[in-house]
Amino acid sequence: MKIRFNRRMFTMMLLFSALNVAAVLVMRTGFHAAAHGVEASRSALTSSDSEGMLFPRESESREVRELGGMWKFRADMSSNRNAGFEQQWWTKPLEQTGPVIDMPVPASYNDITQDRQLRDFVGWAWYQRSFYAPTSWKNVKQRTVLRFESAHYNTIAWLNSKEIVRHDGGHLPFEADVSSILSYKVPNVLTVAVNNTLTPHTIPPGTIQYMDDPDRYPPGYFVQNLQMDFFNYAGIQRPVKLYTTPSVYLDDITISTDVQGTTGYVNFDCVIKGNSSAVPVTVELLDKTEELVARVKSSGKGQVKVNDVKLWWPFTMSSDPAYLYTLKVTVMGSAGQSDVYRLPVGIRTVKVTSTQFLINSKPFYFRGFGRHEDSDIRGKGLDYPLIAKDFNLIKWVGANSFRTSHYPYAEEIMDMCDQQGIVVIDECPAVGLKTKENFSNKTLAHHKDVMTELVRRDKNRPSVVMWSVANEPASQLPEAEYYFKTVIQHTKQADSTRPVTLVINKAFNRDKGGQFADVVCLNNYYSWYHDMGHLEVIKYQAKYNLEQWYLKHHKPIIQTEYGADAVAGLHMDPPMMFSEEYQQEVMTNYFSVFDQFRQQYLIGEMIWNFADFMTAQSTTRVAGNKKGIFTRQRQPKTAAFLLRDRYWRLANQTGPRNTEL
């Protein structure tokens, strides 16, 4: 994407991280006004890594209120992209600062208008809305928390002109206790600034390339280079919520499950806050009919034993898949005030051998997709009808899994996976680590923080069976060896119950990261990005690649990406690239190789992609990536029927007989 403005402005904006404001503006500009403005509004309220991040759920003791809808919106189009901080837009109604438009939340802002400049905007975008707090919340011993499910990329938020939280990175939640700032009987004004700039040290990374030839480009002309193959959608893309808890409350809970024969075990470890001494905690496990299965009283740590346990099984592996219990946690606070939180729990085990991936001690074969959160108009914005449609299509095809390529997906999507038995490889946003600078200590520290946040959010989900720390990094670089050893070790320290992987597209004899993974995940596109049009080479190259990777590491392998672009409705016989027939031939050739190794050490196949998705403009992308088996509007290409036939045949070989075919 190409945007025209001057070098001085963009240098300030590029480096003006929401977490390092003052230092940024000194560099190359000597300008301190924005830093002064931000510092002046800063309060002591910040999001802490030590805090829990439980998904807000209503209960007898908790209320949840969504702040979605139409917000006032303004992209800072000033020459230095800094007017919002210079003029302290968070201290006044946004419409007093200049022209504003209505912007839906949640949604990406890029495709909402007809403005090409806004679609490709890079810099600070400002949101504002007002709301009333219920007077019933006043003078009650409780906390009130403002939560963002995610915003892309750097975010600063103010409530009633006081800064409440900053967050670095997209796709993961952050929140702040606003109990002392909330007003009653008058409107509360919430202002949010979001910056989508990607740098060599963000995850995902990006770079800025200046075009300095005055004969060919205007002064200050630059290109924001994206190092990932999907559009850099931005804004408040997931819900914003206000929720309450009692003053003594469950801040976090970590569970792990085990199975021995017909007995299940749920180990729990609660973090209670708001009280200086231990408080009584009652943990109850309820079945699907809300009948009590077991009750344990403790100080917050213990085990629940479940006789005749009903296991959480993936879709098609059982006639009763995705069985969820409810773990009801009651924390008894002062003056008889209790906090109640209910957590869905699936009891299952995961184990990896040198040739198999076992769920509940049975071999599991990944039949799935790489995907994207992407659709017309809303971009990456959360959309319930789209979620429902996608899960209907996933099950129609007979898939049992997907990877959250290439970032954590919305918690509402993850809930559906838990509820419907769709297995997840949970991937962080580290896509496109391609240069030595991307493997710096600064990036490594941020990468570890992101994995901490991801594990903290999704650690209790039965559908999540493996963490992915990166997609297609430059794992052949010398720096990659220490980098991925460190990230994977860090992830295993955060969660020792799940395997960890990274997704590799480098040659087996050059990669330095796969040695640390529990499962080898491979992306390759034979007859597409090389040997273009030569379908006959797929069987040879795919077979050789799988054999060599296993000989090198003796670990199970998942083919996490393969495929070809197909423009819907383009038919050519004999098949040619970009036709629907070529996409099918690529798939058929890969299938023949997969079938040779399924009974050995190949434990899964995930086609790229579930649906067409938007990318930056280029000569290789015709209004986005067309490798989907569905169009961006979720209509099937002929490849969808081919994949459906294969997936249901595989399902019927390994699970209860199904009549979907």
C-alpha positions in Angstrom: 0.0 0.0 0.0 1.3 3.5 -0.9 0.5 6.6 1.1 1.9 10.0 0.5 3.1 12.3 3.3 6.4 13.6 4.5 9.4 11.7 6.1 9.4 13.8 9.3 5.8 13.0 10.0 6.1 9.4 9.4 9.3 9.0 11.4 7.4 10.3 14.3 4.4 8.2 13.7 6.3 5.0 13.0 8.3 5.1 16.2 5.6 6.6 18.3 4.8 3.4 20.1 1.9 3.6 22.6 4.4 2.2 25.2 7.3 4.6 24.5 5.8 7.9 23.6 8.4 10.3 24.9 11.4 8.6 23.6 10.0 8.3 20.1 9.2 11.9 19.5 12.7 13.0 20.5 14.2 10.9 17.7 14.9 12.8 14.5 12.3 15.5 15.3 13.0 17.0 18.7 9.3 17.4 19.2 7.9 16.8 22.7 4.4 18.1 22.6 2.6 14.8 22.1 4.7 13.1 24.8 3.9 15.9 27.2 0.2 15.5 26.4 0.1 11.8 27.0 2.2 12.0 30.2 -0.1 14.7 31.5 -3.1 12.4 31.3 -1.5 9.3 32.6 -3.0 7.6 35.7 -1.8 4.7 37.7 -4.3 2.4 36.1 -2.5 0.0 33.7 -3.0 -3.6 32.6 -0.7 -5.9 34.5 0.8 -9.1 33.2 0.2 -10.6 36.6 -3.6 -10.1 36.4 -6.0 -12.8 35.2 -7.9 -12.4 32.0 -11.1 -14.4 32.6 -13.7 -14.0 29.9 -16.5 -11.8 31.3 -19.5 -14.0 32.1 -22.7 -13.0 33.8 -23.5 -14.7 37.1 -25.3 -14.0 40.4 -22.5 -11.7 41.4 -21.3 -10.3 38.0 -22.9 -8.1 35.4 -21.7 -7.6 31.9 -22.5 -4.7 29.6 -21.4 -4.4 26.0 -20.4 -1.0 24.6 -20.7 -1.8 21.0 -22.6 0.2 18.4 -21.8 3.4 16.6 -18.9 5.3 17.9 -17.6 8.7 16.8 -14.4 8.2 14.7 -11.7 10.3 13.3 -8.4 9.3 11.7 -5.6 11.7 12.4 -4.8 12.9 8.9 -2.6 15.8 10.1 0.7 16.1 8.4 2.6 14.7 11.4 -0.2 12.3 12.5 0.2 13.8 15.9 -2.6 16.4 16.2 -4.6 14.2 18.5 -1.8 14.3 21.1 -0.9 17.9 20.5 -4.5 19.0 21.0 -5.3 16.4 23.6 -8.4 15.1 21.9 -9.2 12.8 24.8 -10.1 15.9 26.9 -13.0 17.0 24.7 -15.8 15.8 22.5 -14.2 14.3 19.4 -16.5 16.3 17.1 -15.0 19.5 18.5 -11.6 18.5 17.1 -12.8 18.4 13.5 -14.9 16.2 11.1 -16.0 12.9 12.6 -17.9 10.0 11.1 -19.9 7.1 12.7 -17.9 3.9 13.0 -19.3 0.5 14.1 -17.6 -1.3 17.0 -16.6 -4.0 16.6 -15.3 -3.7 13.1 -12.2 -2.9 11.1 -12.5 0.7 9.9 -10.7 0.1 6.6 -13.7 -1.0 4.4 -16.5 0.9 6.0 -16.3 4.0 3.8 -15.6 4.8 0.1 -12.4 6.7 1.2 -9.3 5.0 -0.3 -7.2 7.1 2.1 -8.9 5.6 5.1 -8.8 2.1 3.7 -5.0 2.3 3.5 -4.5 4.6 6.5 -1.4 4.2 8.7 -1.3 6.0 12.0 -3.5 7.0 14.9 -7.3 6.5 14.6 -9.5 7.9 17.3 -12.7 6.6 18.7 -15.1 8.0 21.2 -18.5 7.2 22.8 -20.4 8.1 25.9 -22.4 5.8 28.2 -24.2 5.9 31.5 -23.2 3.7 34.4 -26.2 2.1 36.3 -26.7 3.9 39.6 -27.2 0.5 41.2 -23.4 0.0 40.9 -22.8 3.1 43.1 -21.9 2.6 46.7 -21.6 -1.1 46.3 -18.5 -3.0 47.3 -17.5 -4.1 43.8 -15.1 -3.6 41.0 -16.0 -2.2 37.6 -13.7 -3.2 34.8 -13.4 -1.9 31.2 -12.3 -4.6 28.8 -11.2 -4.6 25.2 -11.3 -8.0 23.6 -8.7 -6.7 21.1 -7.7 -3.6 19.1 -5.1 -3.5 16.4 -2.2 -2.6 17.0 -1.1 -0.2 19.8 -3.9 1.2 22.0 -4.3 4.0 24.5 -7.7 4.5 26.2 -9.0 7.3 28.4 -12.1 7.4 30.5 -13.4 10.9 31.5 -10.1 12.4 30.3 -7.9 10.1 32.5 -5.7 7.5 30.9 -6.8 4.0 32.0 -4.8 1.5 29.9 -2.2 1.0 27.2 -1.6 -2.2 25.3 1.0 -3.2 22.7 -0.2 -5.8 20.1 -3.4 -6.9 18.5 -5.7 -9.9 18.8 -5.6 -10.3 22.6 -7.6 -8.8 25.4 -6.6 -6.1 27.8 -8.5 -4.3 30.6 -8.4 -1.8 33.4 -10.2 -1.4 36.8 -12.2 1.9 36.4 -14.1 1.8 39.6 -12.6 5.0 40.9 -13.1 6.9 37.6 -16.6 5.9 36.7 -19.2 8.7 37.0 -22.9 8.3 37.9 -26.0 10.3 36.7 -23.8 12.0 34.1 -22.3 10.6 30.9 -19.0 8.8 31.0 -16.8 9.6 28.0 -14.5 6.8 26.6 -11.8 7.8 24.1 -9.6 5.3 22.4 -6.6 5.9 20.1 -5.4 2.9 18.0 -2.2 2.8 15.8 -1.8 0.1 13.2 1.9 0.9 12.3 4.0 -2.2 12.0 7.8 -2.0 12.7 10.6 -4.5 12.7 9.9 -5.2 16.3 6.1 -5.5 16.3 4.5 -8.9 16.0 3.7 -9.2 13.1 6.6 -7.1 11.8 6.7 -4.6 9.0 9.0 -2.0 7.5 8.9 1.5 6.0 10.6 2.0 2.7 11.2 5.6 1.6 11.2 6.4 -2.1 13.8 9.2 -2.2 14.1 9.7 -6.0 12.6 13.2 -6.5 12.1 12.6 -10.2 9.9 9.6 -9.7 8.2 10.1 -6.3 6.7 13.1 -4.4 8.6 14.4 -1.4 8.4 12.1 1.6 6.9 9.3 -0.3 7.1 5.9 1.3 5.7 2.4 1.3 4.5 0.4 4.3 5.9 -3.1 3.6 3.9 -5.9 5.1 5.7 -9.1 5.8 2.6 -11.2 5.9 0.2 -12.1 3.1 -3.0 -10.6 4.5 -4.4 -7.1 4.8 -3.4 -5.1 7.8 -7.0 -4.5 9.0 -7.1 -2.1 12.0 -9.4 -0.5 14.6 -11.4 -1.8 17.5 -12.2 -5.2 15.9 -13.7 -7.1 18.9 -16.2 -6.1 21.6 -15.6 -3.6 24.3 -17.3 -4.5 27.6 -17.9 -3.1 31.0 -18.3 -5.8 33.8 -18.4 -5.9 37.5 -17.2 -8.3 40.2 -17.4 -8.2 44.0 -14.5 -6.6 45.8 -13.2 -10.1 46.8 -13.2 -12.0 43.5 -11.9 -14.8 41.4 -9.1 -13.2 39.4 -7.9 -16.3 37.5 -8.2 -20.0 37.5 -6.0 -22.6 35.8 -7.3 -26.1 35.2 -5.8 -29.3 33.9 -7.5 -32.6 33.3 -6.6 -36.3 33.4 -8.3 -39.6 32.8 -7.6 -43.0 34.4 -10.0 -45.7 33.1 -13.5 -44.4 33.6 -12.5 -41.8 36.1 -11.8 -38.2 35.2 -9.9 -35.6 37.2 -10.1 -31.8 37.1 -7.2 -30.1 38.9 -7.9 -26.4 39.7 -5.8 -23.5 41.0 -7.6 -20.3 41.8 -6.2 -16.8 42.2 -8.3 -14.8 44.6 -7.9 -11.0 44.9 -9.3 -8.3 47.1 -8.5 -9.9 50.4 -5.3 -10.0 52.4 -6.0 -13.5 53.9 -7.3 -16.8 52.5 -11.0 -17.0 51.9 -13.2 -20.1 51.5 -13.6 -21.4 47.9 -16.3 -23.9 46.9 -15.8 -25.7 43.5 -18.7 -27.6 42.0 -18.7 -29.6 38.8 -22.1 -29.8 37.0 -23.0 -31.9 34.1 -24.9 -30.8 30.9 -28.2 -31.0 32.7 -26.8 -28.9 35.6 -26.8 -31.8 37.9 -24.1 -31.8 40.6 -21.3 -34.2 39.9 -18.9 -33.3 42.6 -18.2 -30.6 45.2 -14.9 -29.6 46.8 -14.3 -27.0 49.5 -10.8 -25.6 49.6 -8.7 -22.4 49.9 -8.5 -22.3 46.1 -6.4 -25.3 45.0 -7.5 -28.9 44.6 -8.9 -31.7 42.5 -12.4 -32.8 41.5 -12.9 -36.5 40.9 -15.5 -37.6 38.3 -16.7 -41.2 38.2 -18.0 -42.5 34.9 -16.6 -39.5 33.2 -17.9 -38.2 29.9 -14.9 -37.2 27.8 -14.5 -34.2 25.5 -14.1 -35.8 22.1 -13.4 -34.0 18.8 -16.2 -33.8 16.1 -16.7 -37.2 14.4 -14.6 -39.2 17.0 -17.6 -39.9 19.1 -21.4 -40.1 18.9 -21.5 -37.5 21.7 -18.6 -35.1 20.9 -17.6 -31.9 22.7 -19.1 -32.8 26.1 -18.7 -29.9 28.5 -19.1 -29.8 32.2 -19.5 -26.6 34.1 -17.0 -25.7 36.9 -18.8 -23.4 39.3 -16.5 -21.5 41.5 -17.9 -19.6 44.5 -15.6 -17.3 46.5 -16.8 -16.2 49.9 -15.8 -12.7 50.6 -16.5 -10.3 53.5 -19.9 -9.7 55.0 -21.3 -12.8 53.3 -20.7 -11.3 49.8 -19.7 -14.1 47.3 -18.4 -14.1 43.8 -19.6 -16.8 41.4 -17.9 -17.7 38.1 -18.8 -20.6 35.8 -16.2 -22.0 33.5 -17.0 -24.6 30.8 -14.7 -27.6 31.2 -13.9 -30.4 28.8 -12.1 -33.5 30.3 -9.6 -34.9 27.9 -5.9 -35.8 27.5 -3.4 -34.9 24.9 -0.1 -36.8 24.2 2.4 -36.8 21.3 4.6 -39.8 20.4 7.2 -40.0 17.6 4.5 -41.0 15.1 1.1 -40.1 16.6 -1.1 -37.3 18.1 -3.3 -38.9 20.8 -6.5 -37.4 22.2 -7.9 -39.5 25.1 -5.3 -42.1 24.1 -6.7 -42.5 20.6 -4.9 -41.5 17.4 -6.2 -38.2 16.1 -5.8 -37.1 12.5 -6.1 -33.4 11.8 -8.6 -32.8 8.9 -8.7 -29.1 8.7 -7.8 -25.7 7.3 -5.7 -22.7 7.7 -8.2 -19.8 8.1 -8.5 -16.0 8.6 -10.8 -13.8 10.4 -11.8 -11.9 7.2 -14.9 -10.9 5.4 -16.5 -8.2 3.3 -17.1 -4.8 4.9 -16.3 -5.7 8.5 -12.7 -6.9 7.7 -11.6 -8.7 10.9 -14.5 -7.4 13.0 -16.4 -9.9 15.1 -19.6 -10.9 13.4 -21.9 -13.6 14.9 -23.7 -14.6 11.7 -20.4 -15.1 10.0 -19.1 -17.2 12.9 -22.2 -19.4 12.7 -21.9 -19.8 8.9 -18.3 -20.7 9.1 -18.9 -23.5 11.7 -21.7 -24.8 9.6 -19.4 -25.0 6.6 -16.5 -26.5 8.7 -18.8 -29.4 9.8 -20.4 -29.7 6.3 -17.0 -30.4 4.9 -16.2 -32.9 7.6 -13.3 -31.0 9.1 -12.4 -31.6 12.7 -9.7 -28.8 13.2 -8.1 -25.6 12.1 -5.1 -23.4 12.9 -5.7 -19.9 14.0 -3.5 -18.6 11.2 -1.9 -16.2 11.9 -3.0 -14.7 15.2 -5.4 -15.6 18.1 -9.0 -15.6 17.1 -11.9 -14.1 18.9 -13.0 -15.8 22.2 -16.5 -16.2 20.7 -14.9 -18.4 18.0 -13.0 -20.3 20.5 -16.2 -20.9 22.5 -17.7 -22.5 19.4 -14.7 -24.8 19.0 -15.1 -26.0 22.6 -18.8 -26.5 22.1 -18.7 -28.2 18.8 -15.6 -30.3 19.1 -13.4 -28.5 16.6 -9.7 -29.0 17.5 -7.5 -25.9 17.4 -3.8 -25.2 16.9 -3.6 -21.9 18.6 -1.2 -19.6 16.8 0.3 -16.3 18.0 0.7 -13.3 15.5 4.4 -14.0 14.8 4.0 -14.3 11.1 6.7 -12.9 8.7 9.8 -12.9 10.9 12.1 -12.6 7.9 15.1 -10.5 8.8 17.8 -10.5 11.5 16.2 -7.5 13.0 13.0 -9.5 13.5 15.0 -11.8 15.8 16.4 -9.1 18.1 16.2 -9.2 21.8 13.6 -6.5 21.7 11.4 -8.6 19.5 12.1 -11.7 21.6 10.9 -10.0 24.7 7.7 -8.9 23.1 7.2 -12.3 21.5 7.4 -13.9 25.0 4.9 -11.4 26.3 2.5 -12.3 23.5 2.8 -16.0 24.3 2.2 -15.3 28.0 -1.0 -13.4 27.1 -2.2 -16.1 24.7 -1.6 -19.0 27.1 -3.3 -16.9 29.9 -6.4 -16.4 27.7 -6.8 -19.9 26.2 -5.2 -22.3 28.7 -8.5 -23.8 29.9 -9.9 -24.6 26.5 -10.3 -28.3 25.7 -10.3 -27.5 22.0 -6.8 -26.0 22.1 -4.4 -29.0 21.8 -1.3 -27.2 20.7 0.4 -23.8 20.7 2.1 -22.4 17.5 4.7 -19.8 18.2 5.3 -18.6 14.6 4.4 -19.1 10.9 6.9 -19.3 8.2 9.8 -17.5 9.9 13.3 -17.2 8.4 14.2 -20.3 10.5 17.4 -20.8 8.4 19.0 -17.8 10.0 21.6 -18.4 12.7 19.7 -16.1 15.1 16.6 -18.3 14.7 18.0 -21.2 16.7 18.4 -19.4 20.1 15.3 -17.4 19.4 12.9 -20.3 18.9 14.6 -22.4 21.6 13.8 -19.5 24.0 10.2 -18.9 22.8 9.3 -22.5 22.9 10.8 -23.1 26.3 9.0 -20.0 27.6 5.7 -21.3 26.2 6.2 -24.7 27.8 6.9 -23.0 31.1 3.6 -21.2 30.8 1.8 -24.4 30.0 3.3 -27.8 30.4 0.1 -29.7 29.4 0.2 -29.0 25.6 2.7 -29.6 22.9 4.3 -26.6 21.1 5.1 -26.2 17.4 6.1 -23.6 14.8 5.1 -23.7 11.2 8.0 -24.0 8.8 8.4 -23.4 5.1 12.2 -23.8 4.9 14.1 -26.8 3.6 14.7 -29.6 6.2 18.5 -29.2 5.8 18.4 -25.5 6.6 15.8 -25.0 9.3 17.1 -24.4 12.8 13.7 -24.2 14.7 12.0 -27.5 14.1 14.4 -29.3 16.5 12.6 -27.6 19.4 9.0 -28.4 18.3 7.0 -31.3 19.5 5.2 -31.6 16.2 6.7 -30.6 12.8 4.3 -28.4 10.9 5.1 -27.8 7.2 3.9 -25.4 4.6 4.7 -25.9 0.9 3.2 -25.2 -2.5 4.6 -27.5 -5.1 3.6 -26.6 -8.6 2.5 -23.1 -7.5 5.3 -20.8 -6.2 7.9 -22.9 -8.0 7.6 -25.4 -10.9 4.6 -23.4 -11.7 2.0 -25.3 -13.7 3.9 -28.6 -13.4 1.4 -30.8 -11.5 3.5 -33.9 -12.2 6.2 -32.9 -9.7 3.9 -32.7 -6.6 4.0 -36.4 -5.8 7.8 -36.5 -6.0 8.5 -33.4 -4.1 5.9 -33.8 -1.4 6.9 -37.4 -0.7 10.6 -36.5 -0.5 10.0 -33.6 1.8 7.9 -35.6 4.3 10.5 -38.4 4.3 13.4 -36.1 4.9 11.7 -34.2 7.7 10.9 -37.3 9.6 14.4 -38.8 9.1 15.8 -35.6 10.6 13.6 -35.3 13.7 11.6 -38.5 14.1 8.5 -36.4 15.1 5.0 -36.5 13.8 4.2 -34.2 10.9 1.2 -32.0 9.9 0.9 -30.6 6.5 -0.4 -27.2 7.7 -0.5 -25.5 4.3 -0.8 -26.6 0.6 -3.0 -25.5 -2.2 -3.5 -23.2 -5.2 -5.3 -20.0 -6.0 -8.6 -20.5 -8.0 -10.7 -17.7 -9.3 -14.3 -18.8 -8.8 -15.9 -19.6 -12.1 -12.7 -19.8 -14.1 -12.7 -23.2 -15.8 -9.9 -24.6 -18.0 -9.3 -28.1 -19.4 -6.5 -29.1 -19.4 -6.1 -27.4 -16.1 -4.2 -24.1 -15.9 -3.1 -22.1 -12.9 -5.9 -20.0 -11.3 -8.6 -22.3 -12.7 -10.9 -24.3 -10.4 -9.7 -27.4 -12.2 -6.0 -26.7 -11.4 -6.8 -26.2 -7.7 -8.5 -29.6 -7.7 -5.6 -31.3 -9.4 -3.2 -29.9 -6.9 -5.3 -31.2 -4.1 -5.7 -34.7 -5.7 -1.9 -35.0 -6.1 -1.3 -34.0 -2.5 -3.9 -36.5 -1.3 -2.1 -39.4 -3.0 1.0 -38.5 -1.0 -0.9 -38.0 2.2 -2.4 -41.5 1.9 1.1 -43.0 1.7 2.1 -41.5 5.1 -1.2 -41.4 7.1 -0.5 -44.8 8.7 3.1 -43.8 9.4 3.9 -40.4 10.9 1.7 -37.9 9.0 -0.9 -36.8 11.6 -2.8 -34.2 9.7 -3.6 -32.2 6.6 -4.8 -28.6 6.6 -5.5 -27.0 3.2 -4.8 -23.4 2.6 -7.3 -21.8 2.8 -10.8 -22.1 4.2 -12.0 -19.0 2.3 -10.6 -16.4 0.0 -9.3 -13.4 2.0 -8.0 -9.8 1.5 -4.4 -8.9 1.1 -2.4 -5.9 0.2 -2.5 -5.0 -3.5 0.1 -6.7 -5.8 0.4 -8.2 -9.2 0.1 -11.7 -7.7 -3.1 -11.1 -5.8 -6.4 -10.4 -7.6 -8.3 -8.5 -5.0 -6.9 -10.8 -2.4 -5.7 -14.4 -1.9 -7.9 -16.9 -3.8 -6.7 -20.1 -2.3 -9.9 -20.6 -0.4 -12.1 -23.6 -1.1 -14.9 -21.1 -0.4 -15.2 -17.6 -1.8 -14.9 -14.7 0.5 -18.7 -14.7 0.6 -18.6 -18.4 1.7 -19.8 -19.9 -1.5 -18.2 -23.2 -2.5 -15.8 -23.7 -5.3 -15.7 -27.1 -6.9 -12.7 -27.8 -4.6 -15.0 -27.7 -1.6 -16.9 -30.8 -2.8 -13.7 -32.6 -3.5 -12.4 -31.9 0.0 -15.8 -32.8 1.5 -15.7 -36.2 -0.1 -12.2 -36.8 1.2 -12.7 -35.6 4.8 -15.9 -37.5 5.3 -14.3 -40.7 4.0 -11.4 -40.2 6.4 -13.8 -39.5 9.2 -15.7 -42.7 8.6 -12.5 -44.7 8.6 -11.5 -43.5 12.1 -14.7 -42.6 14.0 -18.4 -43.6 14.3 -20.1 -44.2 11.0 -21.5 -41.0 9.7 -24.2 -40.4 7.0 -22.9 -37.1 5.8 -21.6 -38.4 2.5 
